[in-house]
Amino acid sequence: MAAGLKTVILLSFVLAVGFLLIILSCALWANWLPLLVAITFVVAPLPNALFSHCGSDDFSGSYEPTGAVDLGRFFTSLIVVTGFAFPIVLAHSGVINTSACAMSIVGGGLVYGTILSYSQAFSQSEDSDFE
Amino acid sequence: MSLPRSNYDPRRVCLNPFPDLHLGKYRRTVGVYLAGALFAIGNFVFFDAAVYSAHARVPWGVDPPVHVTFVDWVPGICSILGYLVVNLIDKDRIKGDEGFGDSRAVWRARLFLFIGFALMAGGLAGSVTVLVLKYVLSDYAEMFKYYGYANVTQNLLLMISAAFLWMAQSTSGEYEYNLTL
C-alpha cells in the first residue's frame, strides 16, 4: 500500500498548482477563454469511467473488450487532444497570448496527470487481486 | 551450395512488409487511443485554419481576399459521415461466415461499407479539389494556401485514423490468428 497520506497531499498540491496556472493564464490577460481547458481536462476521464463498466462482466469470462469500451477510449483520447490543441489554436490566431497558451497547456497537463495518477494509485489496490 | 531456408512462404509474390508490433494484449487499446488522437488532431488542424481565417489581418491591406467558407467544410463533413458509416458496421458481417445470418445481410453490409469508404475517399478528393480550385489556381498570396493544405491534412488524418481503428479492432479478434482482411 504505497498510496498513503503523503500521496494524497502531493496530488492535491499538484492539482492546485495546475488550476492556479490555468486561472493565471486567464486572469493575467483578462481573457477567460483558456478556462475551457480546465473544463476539458476535468471531463476527460469521464468516458472511460462510464464505458469501462459496459465491457465484460465477471460471468462472461472473455477478455475481449466490446465496442462500448472502445468508444470510451476513443472519446477519452479525443478530449485529451482537444485540451492540448485548443490553446494552440487560440494562440495561433492571436486570440490569446502565447505565454497564456503555454501556461494553460502546462496547467491542463498537471490537472490531467493528477487525475490519472490518482485513479492509478487508488484503484490498483482493489483490482490487484484479480491479476 | 544451397540457399538458406527463407522464413516466409516462397509462393507469395507480393510480400507485404507490415511492421509486426509486439504490443501484446495492449494492441487494441493503443490502436483505439491512437485513432482517437489522430481524429482530433485532424479536425483541429482544420478548425485552426477556420479560426485563423476568421481573425486574419493582412499586414498590407484592410481585408483579406479569401476566407474559409462553407465550401471548405463540406469535405470534412463527408469524411466524418464516412467515418461513422465505416465504424458502425459489424466487422463479422463482412467476412460472410457460413451460418451467420443470411447472405443478403452480408451483401447489404458490404454495400454500406462501400458507401462509407466512398464518402471518405470523396472527402479526400473534395479537399484536394478545394485546394486546387480555390487556392492554387487563383493568385492569392502564399499564406492563404494554408487553408487548403489544412483541409487536405484533416481528411488525410481522418483516413489514417479510420485505418488504425479498423486494424486495432480486427487484429486482436479471436486471439490473433486472423491477421488478414
Interface residues (C-beta under 8 A of the other chain):
Chain A: Y63 E64 P65 D70 R73 F74 F75 T76 S77 L78 I79 V80 V81 T82 A85 F86 I88 V89 L90 H92 S93 G94 V95
Chain B: K25 R28 T29 V32 Y33 L34 A35 G36 A37 F39 A40 I41 F44 F47 D48 V51 Y52 A54 H55 A56 L165 A168 Q169 S172 G173
